Each structure stands twice: as C-alpha cells, then as structure tokens.
Amino acid sequence: MPRKPRVCPVGIPQHVIQRGNNRQICFANQKDFAIYAQYLLEASQRYSVNIHAWVFMTNHVHLLVTPKADGAVSSMMQHLGRRYVRYFNAHYQRSGTLWEGRFKSCLIDSDSYLFRCQRYIELNPVRAGMVTRPEDYHWNSYHTHARGIDSQLWTPHPQYLSLGSNKIQRIEAYQELFNNLLSGEEIQRIQYSLEKEKALGTDRFRLEMERLTGIRQRNVKPGPKPRDGGRSLWYPHEFKT
C-alpha cells in the first residue's frame, strides 16, 4: 500500500508524534533528553519550523509546531530522527532502527483546538502516572508557558500571546486553563485525529484544509450522523496513548 502523502501547509500548526519502535526506550537518562532537545533546536532552525509545545517521554515525543516553509516538518523530523539514532546507537553500542517508522502528524485548528492540543501534550506525563502535576516533569513546555522559564526551543504561538498584554498576564491566564481537565471526548478526538492523520478542528476548518491540500481530512461512517450540531466527526473508542 502506498504511503499517504505528507500534508504540510505553511503557517498551519501541526501536532506531531514520534514513537520508539515497539514502544522501546528512546531516552535512557537526562543526557539523552538534553541531546535530543539540542538536535531538535538545530533542526527547527535549519528547516524553518516554529516549536510551540513539546513533551519528551521515555519512549515517544509530542510536538506542536508550525512550518514556515513547504515540507519543513518532514525535513526537520527526518534530519532529527537520523541524527539522534546515530547518537543513540553509538552511545549504547547498538545498531538498527530506533523509531517506529514515520512520525505521525495532524493539522490543528488554532482557533478551536490549539490550547486543547497544547494541554494534551503538556499533561502527557500526568496521564501516564509519572507525575501528579505537569510542572513536576522537566521535559515539557509547561514550564515556559505557565512558569515563564525561557527556552531556546520555544516560539510562542499568537494564541498564547493573545492571553494577555504582558508576560505575567499570559502566565496567569495559561495556568487557569489547567484548572479544568480535558474531557474524555476531547482526549479521544486528539488521539484519533493524530493516529489517522486527519485535521483536528471544526467541519469548516477540515473542509478548508481539504481544499488547500487536496487530501480528504474528514472521515465518513455509515449510519446516523452524530448529534452535536455537525461540528465533530465520528471517533471510535479504541485509540493509542
């Protein structure tokens, strides 16, 4: 079966996930995380990709990014993946693949889903039971958004900047977003869109992305339509974390 073509319109945010092969460990210690972060920074600068949010887990990585050039996300992830594998194999005296095939990604409607996706990413360690609060996990962007800790990796999305007229206001407003947990339906939609690589947003946004990319971004399920005002797709109950 031929691979799906990559969808990478300039200026549209994307949620990206890269998993370890067979869920194997990709980061064995703090040095590995730091090396990956440095490589990601250099690759994002080289291929013109803005990094808005991230979390580095032991066996996978989530990113929220916006490409500034055609094909930029693919180029960045390919370069980053190969470079980190070379480091990892040499450091641990191993050979072979590290990543689970190609990374997956989906387009994000910044007006309706950017903050939901960003919270999903930064709460990943909490859902995994590794910590009780996002600020207790070092390798995520929550520290930058909610605590004001600068990071070379970070380019704030305009939606974040709109939270307030100054840094303190934005930090306080962002912290308030975490007072309410994402619903199970919201988590399911994010995971399903990422797994199927379908645009995440309103019907209007998905239709716009279809027209822009020429690739179908909506799923069709036989049977009655969901009773939610026509704003969501059908999402099955099975998904990967």
Residue pairs with C-beta under 8 A, 6 or more apart in sequence:
3 102
4 197
4 215
5 215
6 71
6 73
6 74
6 105
7 105
7 107
7 197
7 209
7 213
7 215
8 14
8 67
8 70
8 71
8 72
8 73
8 74
9 67
9 107
9 209
9 212
9 213
10 67
10 68
10 69
10 70
10 72
11 66
11 67
11 68
12 66
12 67
12 107
12 108
12 110
12 209
13 52
13 64
13 65
13 66
13 107
13 108
13 110
13 114
13 117
13 157
14 64
14 65
14 66
14 67
14 73
14 105
14 106
14 107
14 108
15 62
15 63
15 64
15 105
15 106
15 108
15 117
15 121
15 190
15 193
15 194
15 200
16 61
16 62
16 63
16 64
16 65
16 73
16 77
16 103
16 104
16 105
17 60
17 61
17 62
17 63
17 103
17 104
17 105
17 194
18 60
18 61
18 77
18 81
18 99
18 100
18 103
18 104
19 59
19 60
19 99
19 100
20 26
20 59
20 60
20 98
20 99
20 100
21 97
21 98
21 99
21 100
21 101
22 100
23 59
23 60
23 100
24 59
24 98
25 58
25 59
26 32
26 58
26 59
26 60
26 61
26 84
26 88
26 98
26 99
27 33
27 36
27 56
27 57
27 58
27 59
28 58
28 92
32 88
32 91
33 56
33 138
33 139
35 84
35 87
36 56
36 61
36 80
36 84
37 56
37 139
37 153
39 80
39 83
39 84
39 87
40 51
40 54
40 63
40 80
40 153
41 51
41 152
41 153
43 49
43 76
43 77
43 79
43 80
43 83
44 50
44 51
44 65
44 76
44 153
46 76
46 79
47 69
47 72
47 73
47 75
47 76
47 79
48 67
48 68
48 69
48 72
49 65
49 66
49 67
49 68
49 72
49 73
49 76
50 65
50 66
50 67
50 68
50 155
50 157
51 63
51 64
51 65
51 153
51 154
51 155
52 64
52 65
52 66
52 118
52 141
52 154
52 155
52 156
52 157
52 160
53 62
53 63
53 64
53 117
53 118
53 121
53 122
53 140
53 141
53 145
54 61
54 62
54 63
54 64
54 121
54 139
54 140
54 141
54 153
55 61
55 62
55 121
55 122
55 124
55 125
55 137
55 139
55 140
55 141
56 139
56 140
57 124
57 125
57 128
57 139
62 120
62 121
62 124
63 121
64 108
64 114
64 117
64 118
64 121
64 157
65 73
65 76
66 155
66 157
67 73
73 105
77 103
81 98
81 99
81 103
84 98
85 97
85 98
85 99
88 94
88 98
89 95
89 96
89 98
104 194
104 195
104 197
105 194
105 197
106 193
106 194
106 196
106 197
106 198
106 199
106 200
107 199
107 200
107 201
107 209
107 217
108 114
108 117
108 199
108 200
108 201
109 199
109 200
109 201
109 202
109 205
110 157
110 158
110 159
111 159
111 201
111 205
112 201
112 202
112 205
113 190
113 200
113 201
114 157
114 159
115 159
115 177
116 182
116 186
116 190
117 190
117 200
118 141
118 145
118 157
119 177
119 178
119 182
120 182
120 186
120 187
120 190
121 140
121 141
122 134
122 140
122 141
122 142
122 145
123 134
123 178
123 181
123 182
124 140
125 131
125 134
125 136
125 137
125 140
126 132
126 133
126 134
126 137
127 187
127 241
128 241
130 137
131 137
134 140
134 142
134 146
134 178
135 142
135 143
135 146
135 147
141 151
141 153
141 154
143 149
143 151
144 150
144 151
144 154
145 160
145 171
145 174
146 171
146 174
146 175
146 178
147 171
148 167
148 168
148 171
160 170
160 174
161 170
163 169
163 170
163 173
163 174
164 170
164 171
164 172
164 173
182 190
185 235
188 235
188 237
188 239
189 200
189 232
189 233
189 235
190 200
191 239
191 240
191 241
192 198
192 235
192 236
192 239
193 199
193 200
194 200
195 239
195 240
196 219
198 206
198 217
198 218
198 219
198 233
199 205
199 206
199 209
199 217
201 209
202 231
203 218
203 230
203 231
206 217
206 218
206 233
207 217
207 218
209 217
210 216
210 217
210 218
218 233
219 233
219 234
221 234
226 232
226 233
226 234
